[in-house]
Amino acid sequence: MRTRNSETKAIQQISERLKSCYTTTEPATVDAAVRTARDNRLESRIRDYVPIFIERQARTTLDASGEHRQSPRDQ
């Protein structure tokens, strides 16, 4: 089972990873997408996969808002 500290660290890493992918997006916008995704998972009883779900939901939110994702080849 994932501890709160390791989950918090994983969510911070997700935020940093998304900021490096969505370079034309304000960092605060990325943080807000991650925070919203995290808030939607607060009541999840099985915590092991929560970071994966948070990253997927945040990416979906950013993509739906028209934010440009930089591909690894563009970096």
N, CA, C and O atoms as a CHARMM CRD file, in Angstrom:
* protein
*
  300
    1    1 MET  N      0.83600  -1.18200   0.00000 PROA 1      0.00000
    2    1 MET  CA     0.00000   0.00000   0.00000 PROA 1      0.00000
    3    1 MET  C      0.88500   1.25200   0.00000 PROA 1      0.00000
    4    1 MET  O      1.90400   1.30500   0.68800 PROA 1      0.00000
    5    2 ARG  N      0.49700   2.20800  -0.74600 PROA 2      0.00000
    6    2 ARG  CA     1.24300   3.45300  -0.89400 PROA 2      0.00000
    7    2 ARG  C      1.01700   4.34100   0.33000 PROA 2      0.00000
    8    2 ARG  O     -0.11300   4.49500   0.79200 PROA 2      0.00000
    9    3 THR  N      2.09100   4.91800   0.84800 PROA 3      0.00000
   10    3 THR  CA     1.95500   5.84200   1.97000 PROA 3      0.00000
   11    3 THR  C      1.62500   7.23200   1.45000 PROA 3      0.00000
   12    3 THR  O      1.83000   7.52800   0.27300 PROA 3      0.00000
   13    4 ARG  N      1.12200   8.07100   2.32000 PROA 4      0.00000
   14    4 ARG  CA     0.77300   9.44700   1.93900 PROA 4      0.00000
   15    4 ARG  C      1.99900  10.21000   1.43600 PROA 4      0.00000
   16    4 ARG  O      1.89500  10.98200   0.48300 PROA 4      0.00000
   17    5 ASN  N      3.17000  10.00000   2.07400 PROA 5      0.00000
   18    5 ASN  CA     4.37500  10.70000   1.64400 PROA 5      0.00000
   19    5 ASN  C      4.78900  10.30000   0.23900 PROA 5      0.00000
   20    5 ASN  O      5.14600  11.15500  -0.57200 PROA 5      0.00000
   21    6 SER  N      4.74300   9.00700  -0.05600 PROA 6      0.00000
   22    6 SER  CA     5.14100   8.56900  -1.39700 PROA 6      0.00000
   23    6 SER  C      4.10600   9.00400  -2.42900 PROA 6      0.00000
   24    6 SER  O      4.45700   9.29700  -3.57200 PROA 6      0.00000
   25    7 GLU  N      2.84400   9.04700  -2.03800 PROA 7      0.00000
   26    7 GLU  CA     1.81100   9.52400  -2.95200 PROA 7      0.00000
   27    7 GLU  C      1.99500  11.01300  -3.23600 PROA 7      0.00000
   28    7 GLU  O      1.86800  11.44600  -4.38100 PROA 7      0.00000
   29    8 THR  N      2.29100  11.79300  -2.20800 PROA 8      0.00000
   30    8 THR  CA     2.53000  13.22900  -2.38700 PROA 8      0.00000
   31    8 THR  C      3.72500  13.45900  -3.30200 PROA 8      0.00000
   32    8 THR  O      3.68000  14.32100  -4.18000 PROA 8      0.00000
   33    9 LYS  N      4.78100  12.70100  -3.10300 PROA 9      0.00000
   34    9 LYS  CA     5.96700  12.81800  -3.95600 PROA 9      0.00000
   35    9 LYS  C      5.63100  12.44900  -5.40300 PROA 9      0.00000
   36    9 LYS  O      6.06800  13.12600  -6.33300 PROA 9      0.00000
   37   10 ALA  N      4.87000  11.39600  -5.59000 PROA 10     0.00000
   38   10 ALA  CA     4.47800  10.97300  -6.93800 PROA 10     0.00000
   39   10 ALA  C      3.64300  12.05900  -7.61900 PROA 10     0.00000
   40   10 ALA  O      3.80600  12.30200  -8.81400 PROA 10     0.00000
   41   11 ILE  N      2.75600  12.70800  -6.87500 PROA 11     0.00000
   42   11 ILE  CA     1.91700  13.76400  -7.45400 PROA 11     0.00000
   43   11 ILE  C      2.77000  14.97300  -7.81800 PROA 11     0.00000
   44   11 ILE  O      2.52300  15.61100  -8.84200 PROA 11     0.00000
   45   12 GLN  N      3.76000  15.29700  -7.00700 PROA 12     0.00000
   46   12 GLN  CA     4.67800  16.39200  -7.34900 PROA 12     0.00000
   47   12 GLN  C      5.44900  16.06300  -8.62500 PROA 12     0.00000
   48   12 GLN  O      5.65500  16.93400  -9.47000 PROA 12     0.00000
   49   13 GLN  N      5.87000  14.82000  -8.76400 PROA 13     0.00000
   50   13 GLN  CA     6.58100  14.39700  -9.97100 PROA 13     0.00000
   51   13 GLN  C      5.67500  14.47500 -11.19300 PROA 13     0.00000
   52   13 GLN  O      6.12600  14.84600 -12.27700 PROA 13     0.00000
   53   14 ILE  N      4.41600  14.13200 -11.02800 PROA 14     0.00000
   54   14 ILE  CA     3.44500  14.23500 -12.11800 PROA 14     0.00000
   55   14 ILE  C      3.33500  15.68300 -12.56400 PROA 14     0.00000
   56   14 ILE  O      3.35600  15.97100 -13.76100 PROA 14     0.00000
   57   15 SER  N      3.21700  16.58600 -11.61400 PROA 15     0.00000
   58   15 SER  CA     3.09400  18.00100 -11.92600 PROA 15     0.00000
   59   15 SER  C      4.31200  18.49100 -12.70800 PROA 15     0.00000
   60   15 SER  O      4.16800  19.19700 -13.70600 PROA 15     0.00000
   61   16 GLU  N      5.49300  18.12200 -12.26200 PROA 16     0.00000
   62   16 GLU  CA     6.71700  18.53300 -12.96500 PROA 16     0.00000
   63   16 GLU  C      6.79100  17.91900 -14.36600 PROA 16     0.00000
   64   16 GLU  O      7.18700  18.58900 -15.32000 PROA 16     0.00000
   65   17 ARG  N      6.41300  16.65700 -14.48300 PROA 17     0.00000
   66   17 ARG  CA     6.43200  15.98200 -15.78100 PROA 17     0.00000
   67   17 ARG  C      5.46600  16.65400 -16.76000 PROA 17     0.00000
   68   17 ARG  O      5.79900  16.86000 -17.92700 PROA 17     0.00000
   69   18 LEU  N      4.27100  16.99100 -16.27600 PROA 18     0.00000
   70   18 LEU  CA     3.29200  17.63800 -17.13700 PROA 18     0.00000
   71   18 LEU  C      3.74200  19.04900 -17.53300 PROA 18     0.00000
   72   18 LEU  O      3.49600  19.48200 -18.65900 PROA 18     0.00000
   73   19 LYS  N      4.39100  19.75700 -16.62600 PROA 19     0.00000
   74   19 LYS  CA     4.90900  21.08900 -16.96300 PROA 19     0.00000
   75   19 LYS  C      5.96200  21.00900 -18.06400 PROA 19     0.00000
   76   19 LYS  O      6.06700  21.91000 -18.89600 PROA 19     0.00000
   77   20 SER  N      6.73800  19.92900 -18.06500 PROA 20     0.00000
   78   20 SER  CA     7.74800  19.78700 -19.12000 PROA 20     0.00000
   79   20 SER  C      7.11800  19.35600 -20.44700 PROA 20     0.00000
   80   20 SER  O      7.69400  19.58200 -21.51100 PROA 20     0.00000
   81   21 CYS  N      5.94600  18.74200 -20.38500 PROA 21     0.00000
   82   21 CYS  CA     5.23600  18.35100 -21.61000 PROA 21     0.00000
   83   21 CYS  C      4.39400  19.49000 -22.17100 PROA 21     0.00000
   84   21 CYS  O      4.28000  19.63900 -23.38800 PROA 21     0.00000
   85   22 TYR  N      3.81400  20.28200 -21.30300 PROA 22     0.00000
   86   22 TYR  CA     2.92300  21.37600 -21.70200 PROA 22     0.00000
   87   22 TYR  C      3.65400  22.69200 -21.47600 PROA 22     0.00000
   88   22 TYR  O      3.28000  23.48500 -20.61200 PROA 22     0.00000
   89   23 THR  N      4.70300  22.91200 -22.26600 PROA 23     0.00000
   90   23 THR  CA     5.58600  24.05500 -22.05000 PROA 23     0.00000
   91   23 THR  C      4.93600  25.39600 -22.37000 PROA 23     0.00000
   92   23 THR  O      5.38700  26.42800 -21.87400 PROA 23     0.00000
   93   24 THR  N      3.89300  25.40100 -23.18200 PROA 24     0.00000
   94   24 THR  CA     3.22500  26.66200 -23.51000 PROA 24     0.00000
   95   24 THR  C      2.08600  26.96700 -22.55000 PROA 24     0.00000
   96   24 THR  O      1.39700  27.97700 -22.69800 PROA 24     0.00000
   97   25 THR  N      1.88900  26.11200 -21.58400 PROA 25     0.00000
   98   25 THR  CA     0.82600  26.26800 -20.59500 PROA 25     0.00000
   99   25 THR  C      1.41100  26.86900 -19.32400 PROA 25     0.00000
  100   25 THR  O      2.50900  26.50900 -18.89900 PROA 25     0.00000
  101   26 GLU  N      0.66700  27.78600 -18.72800 PROA 26     0.00000
  102   26 GLU  CA     1.09900  28.37500 -17.46500 PROA 26     0.00000
  103   26 GLU  C      1.25600  27.26900 -16.41600 PROA 26     0.00000
  104   26 GLU  O      0.38500  26.40600 -16.30000 PROA 26     0.00000
  105   27 PRO  N      2.34200  27.28400 -15.66100 PROA 27     0.00000
  106   27 PRO  CA     2.52400  26.27700 -14.61700 PROA 27     0.00000
  107   27 PRO  C      1.34700  26.21500 -13.64300 PROA 27     0.00000
  108   27 PRO  O      1.00100  25.13600 -13.16300 PROA 27     0.00000
  109   28 ALA  N      0.74100  27.34000 -13.35200 PROA 28     0.00000
  110   28 ALA  CA    -0.41000  27.34700 -12.43900 PROA 28     0.00000
  111   28 ALA  C     -1.59200  26.58100 -13.02800 PROA 28     0.00000
  112   28 ALA  O     -2.36400  25.97400 -12.28600 PROA 28     0.00000
  113   29 THR  N     -1.74000  26.60000 -14.34400 PROA 29     0.00000
  114   29 THR  CA    -2.81200  25.86100 -15.00600 PROA 29     0.00000
  115   29 THR  C     -2.57300  24.36300 -14.88400 PROA 29     0.00000
  116   29 THR  O     -3.50200  23.59600 -14.63100 PROA 29     0.00000
  117   30 VAL  N     -1.33200  23.95500 -15.06300 PROA 30     0.00000
  118   30 VAL  CA    -0.98100  22.54000 -14.90400 PROA 30     0.00000
  119   30 VAL  C     -1.21600  22.11300 -13.45600 PROA 30     0.00000
  120   30 VAL  O     -1.80300  21.06200 -13.20000 PROA 30     0.00000
  121   31 ASP  N     -0.75600  22.93300 -12.51800 PROA 31     0.00000
  122   31 ASP  CA    -0.96000  22.61700 -11.10300 PROA 31     0.00000
  123   31 ASP  C     -2.44400  22.49500 -10.76900 PROA 31     0.00000
  124   31 ASP  O     -2.84000  21.61900  -9.99900 PROA 31     0.00000
  125   32 ALA  N     -3.25600  23.36500 -11.34200 PROA 32     0.00000
  126   32 ALA  CA    -4.70200  23.32600 -11.08600 PROA 32     0.00000
  127   32 ALA  C     -5.31600  22.03700 -11.63600 PROA 32     0.00000
  128   32 ALA  O     -6.17800  21.43600 -10.99400 PROA 32     0.00000
  129   33 ALA  N     -4.87500  21.61300 -12.81800 PROA 33     0.00000
  130   33 ALA  CA    -5.39200  20.36900 -13.40300 PROA 33     0.00000
  131   33 ALA  C     -5.01400  19.17900 -12.53200 PROA 33     0.00000
  132   33 ALA  O     -5.83000  18.28400 -12.31300 PROA 33     0.00000
  133   34 VAL  N     -3.78700  19.16500 -12.03800 PROA 34     0.00000
  134   34 VAL  CA    -3.33400  18.07300 -11.16200 PROA 34     0.00000
  135   34 VAL  C     -4.10100  18.11000  -9.84500 PROA 34     0.00000
  136   34 VAL  O     -4.52500  17.06800  -9.34500 PROA 34     0.00000
  137   35 ARG  N     -4.28000  19.30200  -9.28200 PROA 35     0.00000
  138   35 ARG  CA    -5.00500  19.44500  -8.01000 PROA 35     0.00000
  139   35 ARG  C     -6.45000  18.97400  -8.14300 PROA 35     0.00000
  140   35 ARG  O     -6.96500  18.28500  -7.26200 PROA 35     0.00000
  141   36 THR  N     -7.10500  19.34600  -9.24400 PROA 36     0.00000
  142   36 THR  CA    -8.48600  18.90900  -9.47500 PROA 36     0.00000
  143   36 THR  C     -8.56000  17.39400  -9.60800 PROA 36     0.00000
  144   36 THR  O     -9.44400  16.75300  -9.04000 PROA 36     0.00000
  145   37 ALA  N     -7.63000  16.83300 -10.35900 PROA 37     0.00000
  146   37 ALA  CA    -7.60100  15.37900 -10.52500 PROA 37     0.00000
  147   37 ALA  C     -7.36100  14.68600  -9.18200 PROA 37     0.00000
  148   37 ALA  O     -7.98000  13.66500  -8.88500 PROA 37     0.00000
  149   38 ARG  N     -6.46600  15.24600  -8.38200 PROA 38     0.00000
  150   38 ARG  CA    -6.19700  14.68200  -7.05000 PROA 38     0.00000
  151   38 ARG  C     -7.44600  14.76000  -6.17000 PROA 38     0.00000
  152   38 ARG  O     -7.79500  13.79900  -5.48400 PROA 38     0.00000
  153   39 ASP  N     -8.11000  15.90700  -6.19900 PROA 39     0.00000
  154   39 ASP  CA    -9.30400  16.08800  -5.37200 PROA 39     0.00000
  155   39 ASP  C    -10.39900  15.09000  -5.73900 PROA 39     0.00000
  156   39 ASP  O    -11.17300  14.66800  -4.88100 PROA 39     0.00000
  157   40 ASN  N    -10.45900  14.71700  -7.00700 PROA 40     0.00000
  158   40 ASN  CA   -11.45800  13.74100  -7.44700 PROA 40     0.00000
  159   40 ASN  C    -11.16000  12.33200  -6.94300 PROA 40     0.00000
  160   40 ASN  O    -12.02400  11.45600  -6.98300 PROA 40     0.00000
  161   41 ARG  N     -9.94200  12.11900  -6.47300 PROA 41     0.00000
  162   41 ARG  CA    -9.52600  10.78300  -6.00100 PROA 41     0.00000
  163   41 ARG  C     -9.31100  10.71500  -4.49800 PROA 41     0.00000
  164   41 ARG  O     -8.79500   9.71200  -4.00300 PROA 41     0.00000
  165   42 LEU  N     -9.68600  11.74300  -3.75900 PROA 42     0.00000
  166   42 LEU  CA    -9.43300  11.76800  -2.31900 PROA 42     0.00000
  167   42 LEU  C    -10.10600  10.62500  -1.57700 PROA 42     0.00000
  168   42 LEU  O     -9.57700  10.14800  -0.57300 PROA 42     0.00000
  169   43 GLU  N    -11.24300  10.18400  -2.04200 PROA 43     0.00000
  170   43 GLU  CA   -12.00100   9.15100  -1.34600 PROA 43     0.00000
  171   43 GLU  C    -11.68100   7.73700  -1.83800 PROA 43     0.00000
  172   43 GLU  O    -12.29600   6.77100  -1.38600 PROA 43     0.00000
  173   44 SER  N    -10.73400   7.61200  -2.74900 PROA 44     0.00000
  174   44 SER  CA   -10.37700   6.28300  -3.25500 PROA 44     0.00000
  175   44 SER  C     -9.81900   5.43500  -2.12300 PROA 44     0.00000
  176   44 SER  O     -8.93200   5.86900  -1.38700 PROA 44     0.00000
  177   45 ARG  N    -10.33700   4.24500  -1.99200 PROA 45     0.00000
  178   45 ARG  CA    -9.88900   3.37200  -0.90500 PROA 45     0.00000
  179   45 ARG  C     -8.59100   2.65600  -1.25300 PROA 45     0.00000
  180   45 ARG  O     -7.75600   2.43200  -0.37700 PROA 45     0.00000
  181   46 ILE  N     -8.41500   2.30200  -2.49500 PROA 46     0.00000
  182   46 ILE  CA    -7.17600   1.65800  -2.93100 PROA 46     0.00000
  183   46 ILE  C     -6.30700   2.75300  -3.53400 PROA 46     0.00000
  184   46 ILE  O     -6.63900   3.30000  -4.58500 PROA 46     0.00000
  185   47 ARG  N     -5.20400   3.07600  -2.88100 PROA 47     0.00000
  186   47 ARG  CA    -4.39700   4.24500  -3.21600 PROA 47     0.00000
  187   47 ARG  C     -3.27300   3.93900  -4.20700 PROA 47     0.00000
  188   47 ARG  O     -2.67700   4.86900  -4.75100 PROA 47     0.00000
  189   48 ASP  N     -2.96900   2.67100  -4.45500 PROA 48     0.00000
  190   48 ASP  CA    -1.80700   2.31700  -5.26600 PROA 48     0.00000
  191   48 ASP  C     -1.81300   2.93400  -6.65700 PROA 48     0.00000
  192   48 ASP  O     -0.75800   3.32000  -7.16100 PROA 48     0.00000
  193   49 TYR  N     -2.95700   3.03400  -7.27500 PROA 49     0.00000
  194   49 TYR  CA    -3.02900   3.50100  -8.64900 PROA 49     0.00000
  195   49 TYR  C     -3.48300   4.95800  -8.76900 PROA 49     0.00000
  196   49 TYR  O     -3.63700   5.46900  -9.87800 PROA 49     0.00000
  197   50 VAL  N     -3.69300   5.61300  -7.65500 PROA 50     0.00000
  198   50 VAL  CA    -4.19100   6.98900  -7.67500 PROA 50     0.00000
  199   50 VAL  C     -3.29600   7.91600  -8.50700 PROA 50     0.00000
  200   50 VAL  O     -3.82900   8.68400  -9.30700 PROA 50     0.00000
  201   51 PRO  N     -1.95900   7.88500  -8.35900 PROA 51     0.00000
  202   51 PRO  CA    -1.13900   8.77800  -9.18600 PROA 51     0.00000
  203   51 PRO  C     -1.32200   8.56100 -10.69200 PROA 51     0.00000
  204   51 PRO  O     -1.29000   9.51700 -11.46600 PROA 51     0.00000
  205   52 ILE  N     -1.51000   7.33000 -11.09400 PROA 52     0.00000
  206   52 ILE  CA    -1.73600   7.05500 -12.51800 PROA 52     0.00000
  207   52 ILE  C     -3.03500   7.69500 -12.97800 PROA 52     0.00000
  208   52 ILE  O     -3.07800   8.31900 -14.03800 PROA 52     0.00000
  209   53 PHE  N     -4.08700   7.54600 -12.19500 PROA 53     0.00000
  210   53 PHE  CA    -5.37700   8.14100 -12.54500 PROA 53     0.00000
  211   53 PHE  C     -5.30300   9.66700 -12.54200 PROA 53     0.00000
  212   53 PHE  O     -5.91000  10.32600 -13.38600 PROA 53     0.00000
  213   54 ILE  N     -4.56300  10.21300 -11.60000 PROA 54     0.00000
  214   54 ILE  CA    -4.41200  11.67200 -11.53600 PROA 54     0.00000
  215   54 ILE  C     -3.72600  12.18200 -12.79600 PROA 54     0.00000
  216   54 ILE  O     -4.17900  13.15700 -13.39500 PROA 54     0.00000
  217   55 GLU  N     -2.64600  11.53900 -13.20100 PROA 55     0.00000
  218   55 GLU  CA    -1.92900  11.99600 -14.39700 PROA 55     0.00000
  219   55 GLU  C     -2.80300  11.88000 -15.64100 PROA 55     0.00000
  220   55 GLU  O     -2.82800  12.79200 -16.46800 PROA 55     0.00000
  221   56 ARG  N     -3.50800  10.78700 -15.77800 PROA 56     0.00000
  222   56 ARG  CA    -4.37900  10.61800 -16.94500 PROA 56     0.00000
  223   56 ARG  C     -5.47300  11.68000 -16.99400 PROA 56     0.00000
  224   56 ARG  O     -5.74400  12.25500 -18.04800 PROA 56     0.00000
  225   57 GLN  N     -6.10200  11.93700 -15.84100 PROA 57     0.00000
  226   57 GLN  CA    -7.17300  12.93200 -15.80900 PROA 57     0.00000
  227   57 GLN  C     -6.62300  14.33100 -16.08300 PROA 57     0.00000
  228   57 GLN  O     -7.24900  15.11000 -16.80100 PROA 57     0.00000
  229   58 ALA  N     -5.47100  14.65400 -15.52300 PROA 58     0.00000
  230   58 ALA  CA    -4.87700  15.97500 -15.74800 PROA 58     0.00000
  231   58 ALA  C     -4.51800  16.15500 -17.21800 PROA 58     0.00000
  232   58 ALA  O     -4.76900  17.21900 -17.78500 PROA 58     0.00000
  233   59 ARG  N     -3.93500  15.13400 -17.84400 PROA 59     0.00000
  234   59 ARG  CA    -3.61700  15.21900 -19.28100 PROA 59     0.00000
  235   59 ARG  C     -4.88700  15.40300 -20.11400 PROA 59     0.00000
  236   59 ARG  O     -4.91600  16.20500 -21.04700 PROA 59     0.00000
  237   60 THR  N     -5.92100  14.66300 -19.77300 PROA 60     0.00000
  238   60 THR  CA    -7.18700  14.78100 -20.50100 PROA 60     0.00000
  239   60 THR  C     -7.74600  16.19100 -20.36400 PROA 60     0.00000
  240   60 THR  O     -8.22600  16.76700 -21.34100 PROA 60     0.00000
  241   61 THR  N     -7.68600  16.74700 -19.16100 PROA 61     0.00000
  242   61 THR  CA    -8.16900  18.10700 -18.92500 PROA 61     0.00000
  243   61 THR  C     -7.36900  19.12100 -19.73300 PROA 61     0.00000
  244   61 THR  O     -7.94300  20.00000 -20.37500 PROA 61     0.00000
  245   62 LEU  N     -6.04500  18.99900 -19.70200 PROA 62     0.00000
  246   62 LEU  CA    -5.20100  19.94100 -20.43700 PROA 62     0.00000
  247   62 LEU  C     -5.40300  19.80700 -21.94000 PROA 62     0.00000
  248   62 LEU  O     -5.46400  20.81400 -22.64500 PROA 62     0.00000
  249   63 ASP  N     -5.50800  18.58500 -22.43900 PROA 63     0.00000
  250   63 ASP  CA    -5.74400  18.37400 -23.87100 PROA 63     0.00000
  251   63 ASP  C     -7.09800  18.93400 -24.29600 PROA 63     0.00000
  252   63 ASP  O     -7.21400  19.54200 -25.35900 PROA 63     0.00000
  253   64 ALA  N     -8.11200  18.73000 -23.47300 PROA 64     0.00000
  254   64 ALA  CA    -9.46300  19.20500 -23.80200 PROA 64     0.00000
  255   64 ALA  C     -9.55000  20.72300 -23.80800 PROA 64     0.00000
  256   64 ALA  O    -10.38200  21.29900 -24.50800 PROA 64     0.00000
  257   65 SER  N     -8.69000  21.37000 -23.02700 PROA 65     0.00000
  258   65 SER  CA    -8.72100  22.83400 -22.97500 PROA 65     0.00000
  259   65 SER  C     -7.91900  23.45400 -24.11100 PROA 65     0.00000
  260   65 SER  O     -7.78600  24.67500 -24.19300 PROA 65     0.00000
  261   66 GLY  N     -7.38700  22.60600 -24.98400 PROA 66     0.00000
  262   66 GLY  CA    -6.65100  23.10900 -26.14200 PROA 66     0.00000
  263   66 GLY  C     -5.19200  23.41000 -25.85500 PROA 66     0.00000
  264   66 GLY  O     -4.51100  24.03100 -26.67100 PROA 66     0.00000
  265   67 GLU  N     -4.71400  22.97800 -24.71400 PROA 67     0.00000
  266   67 GLU  CA    -3.31100  23.20400 -24.37600 PROA 67     0.00000
  267   67 GLU  C     -2.44100  22.33200 -25.27300 PROA 67     0.00000
  268   67 GLU  O     -2.78600  21.18900 -25.57200 PROA 67     0.00000
  269   68 HSD  N     -1.32200  22.88100 -25.69400 PROA 68     0.00000
  270   68 HSD  CA    -0.42100  22.17800 -26.60700 PROA 68     0.00000
  271   68 HSD  C      0.54100  21.30400 -25.81700 PROA 68     0.00000
  272   68 HSD  O      1.24300  21.78000 -24.92500 PROA 68     0.00000
  273   69 ARG  N      0.56300  20.03600 -26.15200 PROA 69     0.00000
  274   69 ARG  CA     1.51000  19.11700 -25.53900 PROA 69     0.00000
  275   69 ARG  C      2.71300  19.00000 -26.44700 PROA 69     0.00000
  276   69 ARG  O      2.57600  18.72000 -27.63800 PROA 69     0.00000
  277   70 GLN  N      3.89800  19.21500 -25.88600 PROA 70     0.00000
  278   70 GLN  CA     5.11500  19.10300 -26.65500 PROA 70     0.00000
  279   70 GLN  C      5.53200  17.63900 -26.68400 PROA 70     0.00000
  280   70 GLN  O      5.64400  16.98800 -25.64500 PROA 70     0.00000
  281   71 SER  N      5.75800  17.13900 -27.88400 PROA 71     0.00000
  282   71 SER  CA     6.19500  15.74200 -27.97400 PROA 71     0.00000
  283   71 SER  C      7.67000  15.65300 -27.63000 PROA 71     0.00000
  284   71 SER  O      8.38300  16.65200 -27.72000 PROA 71     0.00000
  285   72 PRO  N      8.13800  14.48300 -27.24000 PROA 72     0.00000
  286   72 PRO  CA     9.57200  14.33800 -26.90900 PROA 72     0.00000
  287   72 PRO  C     10.48400  14.74300 -28.06000 PROA 72     0.00000
  288   72 PRO  O     11.60200  15.19800 -27.82000 PROA 72     0.00000
  289   73 ARG  N     10.03500  14.59000 -29.30100 PROA 73     0.00000
  290   73 ARG  CA    10.85000  14.98400 -30.45200 PROA 73     0.00000
  291   73 ARG  C     10.97600  16.49000 -30.55800 PROA 73     0.00000
  292   73 ARG  O     11.95100  16.98500 -31.12200 PROA 73     0.00000
  293   74 ASP  N     10.00200  17.24100 -30.02300 PROA 74     0.00000
  294   74 ASP  CA    10.04200  18.69700 -30.09700 PROA 74     0.00000
  295   74 ASP  C     10.98200  19.31000 -29.06300 PROA 74     0.00000
  296   74 ASP  O     11.32900  20.48700 -29.15900 PROA 74     0.00000
  297   75 GLN  N     11.38900  18.52700 -28.08800 PROA 75     0.00000
  298   75 GLN  CA    12.19400  19.08300 -26.98600 PROA 75     0.00000
  299   75 GLN  C     13.60700  19.30200 -27.36100 PROA 75     0.00000
  300   75 GLN  O     14.39900  19.76300 -26.54000 PROA 75     0.00000
